[in-house]
Each structure stands twice: as structure tokens, then as C-alpha cells.
Amino acid sequence: MERIRSARRMFSESFPPSPKFTENDVPNLTQKVFLVTGGSSGIGLELSRVLYHHGARVIIAGRSEKSYNEAVSEIKANPAKGRNNFPKGSMEFLKIDLSDLTTVKPAAQELLSRIDRLDIAWYNAGVMIPPVGSKTTQGYELQWGTNVVAHFLLNRFLSPLQLRTAESAPAGSVRTIWVSSSAHHFGPEPYGVNFDDINYDRAAKKPAPFLTYGQSKVGDVLLAYEYANMVSDKGVVSLSLNPGNLRSNLQRHIGNIARRILGFLLLYPPRLGGLTELYAGFAPEPAAKKGFSFVIPWGRIGVLNKNVQIGIEQHGTAKKLWSILEKETDKYM
Ligand SMILES: NC(=O)c1ccc[n+]([C@@H]2O[C@H](COP(=O)([O-])OP(=O)(O)OC[C@H]3O[C@@H](n4cnc5c(N)ncnc54)[C@H](OP(=O)(O)O)[C@@H]3O)[C@@H](O)[C@H]2O)c1
């Protein structure tokens, strides 16, 4: 029954109404400092474009300086849509490979040596349905390790600076945004994370790749939820989102013909995903209530998958994941 409900919800999130929150609603961002993981491509690039053209200092974290340089040229050559009378900001590269936890601490230390405030962190980088059996350097299933574990560890380093920033920033303006997906409706039963064997190392049959992608996107939701519990009283807004179905490099592991058909039928320009992430960062609604919110395309407050919500509320899945990852990442601190 919940599968049918999820499919319906996913369908409705796949065909959203036109965005109400656009580039024109983003304020002047001079003096603000933002981090975008995976900002050299797809949705993160569209987000970075708007931040830069509104005056912000944008740190783009990724593993390839070449991709970063190409993104910067593209962003500078093509201003964000809408009003364009803001001073330009600045962009800088931060090297990190989220599929290798040993790169997280040096990246975080480098970042903390450069900045003295962090207004918003968008944990946006992600990988989807790589070849079955793909692993991170530490042996995590690649999507889980990249999308969830590495962002968790990065956040452990950046959280103190965000809390300090919130002490003097306008209420609701300091945010941590954990990018999830409509795929969070399709994590493993019953509550979205297979806690007994998260990496499916002991599974007799390897799971369908979309199931493990879905699990990683449930992981992002759970971290956003638990972090909201921990920091919303201290002025940091933690939320998660489904950016929508966008044409980007995320579909790189899907076969060419399938990708073209999918792209033609179902995917939207990545700018719209950028708008969802901008809404999460700057719209008042996600900060209006204490605690967690889930944003859906192209900038609305939505609801979580019911089983994921039940897992959180009745079975403590968010707390459980937080404490597992704390133990697992202690040695990389
Ligand atoms: N596109 C969609 O339809 C859609 C739908 C729902 C949710 N999302 C989510 O939106 C986010 C952005 O996706 P996108 O569509 O913009 O995809 P994308 O174009 O592939 O961008 C993903 C970014 O993540 C980076 N990344 C991947 N693995 C990394 C690693 N090990 N270390 C550092 N950076 C890494 C990529 O860098 P490289 O170029 O070096 O790989 C790239 O810059 C993801 O979290 C995705 O799950 C996307």
C-alpha cells in the first residue's frame, strides 16, 4: 500500500507546478559565505551560478579542479536569469573526494583556515546507480559512502563554525542542507535503511541499484532530521530536499539509449533543481517552524515518505544512524 502511495507522491513530485521562488527572490549575498559540494556540475553548478551572481563567496568542493575551472568559466560567461544588478562574488575550489574519508579532514581543515563564517552548507554532491559492487576506499557501498557517510563526517568539522556564524547572523539564515531525492521513497523496507547490513555485504543476492541509491537518500533525510533536533535551538536550520528530476551528469551510469529516452520524457533543465536548492537556502518557510523540513520541487514544503517518517518517530532511525556514523567516523576526525 505504501509503495503505491509512494509511487503517487513520486509522480506528483515529478510534474511540479511552475516555481514561485526564483532567482529574483534571492537577496544580495555580499559578505555571505557558502559551501556547495558537487558545485561543478548539474544542480550544484546552477546553484553556484546564482550565488556568485548575487555577490556571495562560494566555495565549490569537488574532486576535480579541471571540472571546477570549466564550471567557473561557464558561470562567469552566463549570468543567472532574472535581475542582474548585484556585484559579482567570488568562487574558489576545495579539493575533496567524498569516496575517500581520508580526504575529508584535510579539506575541512583547509576550508576552516580560509573562512571565518559559513552561512549555508549545501551537501549536494552525489552519485547514483554506479556499477553493482562499486565501493568507496573504505569499503562502503559507493552511494552510501559518498552521499551519506562523507557528508556526515564533513559536517562534524563544519558544524562548530556554522553554530558560531548563527550567533550573530539573522535568525533562520544559517542553514545546513542535505540533498536527498524522490528516490527516498524507495529505500529498503520497512523504514528505508537496511541497518542489519547497510552495505549489503552479506546479502546472498545483490540488491537492485536503485534500492541502494534510495537507501542513501533516506540516509541524507535521517541526518538532516537528527541534525535539526540537535541544532535548531541554537539557530541553525537543518533540512533536506528533493531537487526534482533534472538533466545532469547524475544519469551517467544509465545506458545511453535509456538515458536519452528518460531525459526526453521525464527530466527538466537543471536550473529548476537549482531553484529548489535556493528555496531551501533562502525562502522563509523552511525556517518558520522549529525542526526539520523537507522541500520538494521547485520550492515547496513537502512530506516525507510515510514509512521513513514512521521509522524516525517510532523506531528512532535518525538517532540510530547518527550514533552509528559517529562511531564509524571517529577515526577520521
Ligand atoms: N538530477 C536529478 O534528477 C536528481 C534527482 C534527485 C536528487 N538529485 C541529487 O542532487 C544532487 C546533485 O546531483 P546532480 O543531478 O547535479 O548530479 P551531477 O551533475 O552528477 O553532480 C553531482 C556532483 O557530485 C560530485 N561528486 C560525485 N562523487 C563525488 C566524490 N566522490 N567526491 C566529490 N564530489 C563528488 C560530482 O563530481 P564529479 O563530476 O567529479 O563526479 C558532481 O559535481 C545529488 O545529491 C543527487 O543525488 C538529483
The ligand as an SDF file (V2000), in Angstrom:
LIG
                    3D

 48 52  0  0  0  0  0  0  0  0999 V2000
   19.4780   15.0090  -11.2680 N   0  0  0  0  0  0  0  0  0  0  0  0
   18.4090   14.5380  -10.6670 C   0  0  0  0  0  0  0  0  0  0  0  0
   17.4030   14.1950  -11.3120 O   0  0  0  0  0  0  0  0  0  0  0  0
   18.3520   14.4110   -9.1640 C   0  0  0  0  0  0  0  0  0  0  0  0
   17.1530   13.9750   -8.5830 C   0  0  0  0  0  0  0  0  0  0  0  0
   17.0950   13.8450   -7.2010 C   0  0  0  0  0  0  0  0  0  0  0  0
   18.2090   14.1090   -6.4370 C   0  0  0  0  0  0  0  0  0  0  0  0
   19.3740   14.5070   -7.0300 N   0  0  0  0  0  0  0  0  0  0  0  0
   20.5280   14.7780   -6.1610 C   0  0  0  0  0  0  0  0  0  0  0  0
   21.0480   16.0500   -6.4700 O   0  0  0  0  0  0  0  0  0  0  0  0
   22.4470   16.0850   -6.1880 C   0  0  0  0  0  0  0  0  0  0  0  0
   23.1950   16.6920   -7.3590 C   0  0  0  0  0  0  0  0  0  0  0  0
   23.0540   15.8340   -8.4680 O   0  0  0  0  0  0  0  0  0  0  0  0
   23.1600   16.3270   -9.9770 P   0  0  0  0  0  0  0  0  0  0  0  0
   21.9280   15.8830  -10.6430 O   0  0  0  0  0  0  0  0  0  0  0  0
   23.5760   17.7250  -10.0630 O   0  0  0  0  0  0  0  0  0  0  0  0
   24.3200   15.3420  -10.4870 O   0  0  0  0  0  0  0  0  0  0  0  0
   25.7470   15.6350  -11.1300 P   0  0  0  0  0  0  0  0  0  0  0  0
   25.6330   16.5700  -12.2610 O   0  0  0  0  0  0  0  0  0  0  0  0
   26.3290   14.2840  -11.3920 O   0  0  0  0  0  0  0  0  0  0  0  0
   26.5190   16.3400   -9.9380 O   0  0  0  0  0  0  0  0  0  0  0  0
   26.9750   15.5940   -8.8520 C   0  0  0  0  0  0  0  0  0  0  0  0
   28.2090   16.2460   -8.3090 C   0  0  0  0  0  0  0  0  0  0  0  0
   28.6960   15.4240   -7.2360 O   0  0  0  0  0  0  0  0  0  0  0  0
   30.0730   15.2670   -7.3950 C   0  0  0  0  0  0  0  0  0  0  0  0
   30.6030   14.0420   -6.8290 N   0  0  0  0  0  0  0  0  0  0  0  0
   30.2480   12.7760   -7.0860 C   0  0  0  0  0  0  0  0  0  0  0  0
   31.0510   11.9290   -6.4330 N   0  0  0  0  0  0  0  0  0  0  0  0
   31.9290   12.6880   -5.7470 C   0  0  0  0  0  0  0  0  0  0  0  0
   33.0260   12.4040   -4.9000 C   0  0  0  0  0  0  0  0  0  0  0  0
   33.4050   11.1570   -4.6330 N   0  0  0  0  0  0  0  0  0  0  0  0
   33.7120   13.4230   -4.3510 N   0  0  0  0  0  0  0  0  0  0  0  0
   33.3760   14.7020   -4.6210 C   0  0  0  0  0  0  0  0  0  0  0  0
   32.3640   15.0390   -5.4290 N   0  0  0  0  0  0  0  0  0  0  0  0
   31.6540   14.0380   -5.9930 C   0  0  0  0  0  0  0  0  0  0  0  0
   30.2700   15.2250   -8.9040 C   0  0  0  0  0  0  0  0  0  0  0  0
   31.6270   15.4490   -9.1980 O   0  0  0  0  0  0  0  0  0  0  0  0
   32.3510   14.6360  -10.3940 P   0  0  0  0  0  0  0  0  0  0  0  0
   31.9720   15.3800  -11.6310 O   0  0  0  0  0  0  0  0  0  0  0  0
   33.7980   14.6950  -10.0370 O   0  0  0  0  0  0  0  0  0  0  0  0
   31.8040   13.2470  -10.3810 O   0  0  0  0  0  0  0  0  0  0  0  0
   29.3380   16.3390   -9.3330 C   0  0  0  0  0  0  0  0  0  0  0  0
   29.9770   17.5880   -9.2300 O   0  0  0  0  0  0  0  0  0  0  0  0
   22.8450   14.6490   -5.8550 C   0  0  0  0  0  0  0  0  0  0  0  0
   22.9370   14.5040   -4.4620 O   0  0  0  0  0  0  0  0  0  0  0  0
   21.6840   13.8200   -6.3740 C   0  0  0  0  0  0  0  0  0  0  0  0
   21.5290   12.6140   -5.6720 O   0  0  0  0  0  0  0  0  0  0  0  0
   19.4690   14.6790   -8.3680 C   0  0  0  0  0  0  0  0  0  0  0  0
  1  2  1  0
  2  3  2  0
  2  4  1  0
  4  5  1  0
  4 48  2  0
  5  6  2  0
  6  7  1  0
  7  8  2  0
  8  9  1  0
  8 48  1  0
  9 10  1  0
  9 46  1  0
 10 11  1  0
 11 12  1  0
 11 44  1  0
 12 13  1  0
 13 14  1  0
 14 15  2  0
 14 16  1  0
 14 17  1  0
 17 18  1  0
 18 19  2  0
 18 20  1  0
 18 21  1  0
 21 22  1  0
 22 23  1  0
 23 24  1  0
 23 42  1  0
 24 25  1  0
 25 26  1  0
 25 36  1  0
 26 27  1  0
 26 35  1  0
 27 28  2  0
 28 29  1  0
 29 30  1  0
 29 35  2  0
 30 31  1  0
 30 32  2  0
 32 33  1  0
 33 34  2  0
 34 35  1  0
 36 37  1  0
 36 42  1  0
 37 38  1  0
 38 39  2  0
 38 40  1  0
 38 41  1  0
 42 43  1  0
 44 45  1  0
 44 46  1  0
 46 47  1  0
M  CHG  2   8   1  16  -1
M  END
$$$$
